[in-house]
């Protein structure tokens, strides 16, 4: 039993009345009155707390949670016998953004309470009991109790982003994409349709036009059944925290987003995760079954404080994949000296493969480089940030000179930029 403000007010009121009695009838009578009054109030509070009829509380089954996103958790509360004022706290393994949940529940009603959690680590986590504090009918006391409801939930890569991307790609595959397909330089025949202003006159099919007496154009779309290989670095640089998540988690989210875009366009997708050796190799396949396999095999992988072997990863790739492919390597770099092995490794892929280096930059360095310097310390920090960015650009320029495609962007923005870049390469037949 926990006293409420109303109970304290009653006790203070009894003290005030006791002072008045002492002034007119003496201290003895006042003390006796105060003792009887307080005991009566406390007895009422105890009886009131016993009159609390516990409500029914349950947690809806937990779905797969997405790392780095606000995931909703829903509690269902039912009351059959009385109105109830409740304070609820669920034993979530992550910080709850809403804190304590409060509810005024009507008689014979059911309410749903939703709070959100934002996990920052992948894995399986346990939810234990649900803790409640319920106000007594007269409002004199709170009664604490709990509902045992143990369950577990798995934290996956960013599934919400994959769902959003899937909707976007499906939307593009319908009529919305037709307008942009007119300007694509594809090689595979898709359909024949009537000429519209803005179409390339070189795509007019004159034989079909002669047969139908109206101008018809051939619609070409990018070649299908190409191969995309994603090499995912799980080495030392990928363990750093960037924008609330490990750099590896950002890279893993990007890997799955790119794989989804590629399978949606009919390409074969394979993934290799490496550090000083090839940790995981998933052979290229196409279709939704491949996406399910990627999600199942990549989710448990964590980065390690190990220097990656880029040349070893590329050598393993060339032994496994003989056909031409777009090879996307997700990693990070510091300067030209530290990235020498990376530059040599990707240079070996040209011209047989199409290498693409994707580096996940820390946005805090960008912010530091753009800040004005008001003190000696801030000026020093800004100079270091500018120097790091300059050395980074030198290393990226070396990659470009060797024929390697490059994308350098903040880690928390890399997914959308890489998917857009891939779709442009696909539309222009540059894979």
Buried (B, 14 or more C-beta within 10 A) or exposed (E): BEBBEBBEEBBEEBEEBBEEBBEEEEEEEBEEBBEEBBEEBBEBBEEBBEEBEEBEBEBEEBEEBBBBBEBEBEBEBBBEEBBBBBBBBBBBBBEBEEEEBEBEBEEEEEBEBEBBBBBBBBBEBEBBBBBBBBBBBBBBBBBEBBBEBEEEBBBBBBBBBBEEBBEBBEEBEEEEBBEEBBEBEBEEEBEEEEBEEEBBEEEBBEEBBEEEEEBBBBBBBBBEEBBBBBBBBBBBBBBBEBBEBBBBBBBBBBBBBBBBBBBBBBBBBBBBBBBEEBBBBBBBBBEEEBBEBBBEBBBEBBBBEBEBBBBBBBBBBEEBBEEEBBBBBBBBBEBBEEBEBBBBBBBBBEEBBBBBBBBBBBBEBEEBBEEEEEEEEEEEBBEEBBEBBEBBEEBBEBBEEBEBBBBBBBBBBBBBBBBEBBBEBBBEBEB
